[in-house]
Amino acid sequence: MKWTDSLEIAIALAEKHPDVDPQYVNFVDLHRWVCELPGFSDDPKRSGEKILEAIQMAWIDEVK
């Protein structure tokens, strides 16, 4: 997975953290959790606020 795979990342996060409400996750934790996902292989420094926001929005949509 790469940073641009926001839907795939969102699905993986929803499965790994089922009891978390994604709308209340801060970007520091979100960044760490994405980097810790099995299969994630992108450079941690390549993310930014826009990418993390897209992942968070996809995760929110995924749990609804």
C-alpha positions as a printed NumPy array, in Angstrom:
array([[  0.   ,   0.   ,   0.   ],
       [  1.047,   3.553,  -0.725],
       [ -0.182,   6.857,   0.709],
       [ -2.398,   7.323,  -2.352],
       [ -4.346,   4.108,  -1.607],
       [ -6.667,   5.931,   0.782],
       [ -9.622,   3.54 ,   0.447],
       [ -7.48 ,   0.435,   0.913],
       [ -5.8  ,   2.06 ,   3.92 ],
       [ -9.18 ,   3.074,   5.354],
       [-10.479,  -0.49 ,   5.104],
       [ -7.345,  -1.838,   6.798],
       [ -7.609,   0.751,   9.583],
       [-11.294,  -0.04 ,  10.143],
       [-10.414,  -3.724,  10.504],
       [ -7.418,  -3.116,  12.773],
       [ -9.107,  -0.486,  14.988],
       [-12.813,  -1.46 ,  15.048],
       [-13.581,   0.382,  18.295],
       [-12.11 ,   3.726,  17.177],
       [-14.236,   6.582,  15.867],
       [-12.059,   7.866,  13.001],
       [-13.427,  11.389,  13.177],
       [-11.642,  11.859,  16.529],
       [ -8.251,  10.44 ,  15.505],
       [ -5.505,  13.047,  15.386],
       [ -3.129,  13.102,  12.441],
       [ -0.109,  12.06 ,  14.525],
       [ -1.818,   8.81 ,  15.547],
       [ -3.291,   8.307,  12.088],
       [  0.129,   8.648,  10.476],
       [  1.652,   6.141,  12.913],
       [ -1.195,   3.652,  12.474],
       [ -0.941,   3.801,   8.68 ],
       [  2.818,   3.235,   8.812],
       [  2.254,   0.223,  11.109],
       [ -0.221,  -1.465,   8.748],
       [  0.936,  -4.777,   7.273],
       [  1.531,  -4.244,   3.582],
       [  2.192,  -0.525,   3.868],
       [  5.421,   0.162,   2.007],
       [  5.596,   3.888,   1.265],
       [  7.997,   6.467,   2.662],
       [  6.568,   7.835,   5.948],
       [  7.822,  11.299,   5.016],
       [  5.708,  11.421,   1.841],
       [  2.444,  12.021,   3.661],
       [  0.957,  15.379,   4.45 ],
       [ -2.171,  16.895,   5.883],
       [ -4.137,  16.464,   2.624],
       [ -3.262,  12.778,   2.353],
       [ -4.071,  12.092,   6.004],
       [ -7.339,  13.996,   5.646],
       [ -8.294,  11.892,   2.604],
       [ -7.526,   8.69 ,   4.519],
       [ -9.516,   9.895,   7.522],
       [-12.517,  10.814,   5.346],
       [-12.404,   7.419,   3.596],
       [-12.236,   5.707,   6.995],
       [-15.233,   7.694,   8.249],
       [-17.178,   6.677,   5.119],
       [-16.075,   3.06 ,   5.584],
       [-17.472,   2.755,   9.108],
       [-20.839,   4.335,   8.235]])
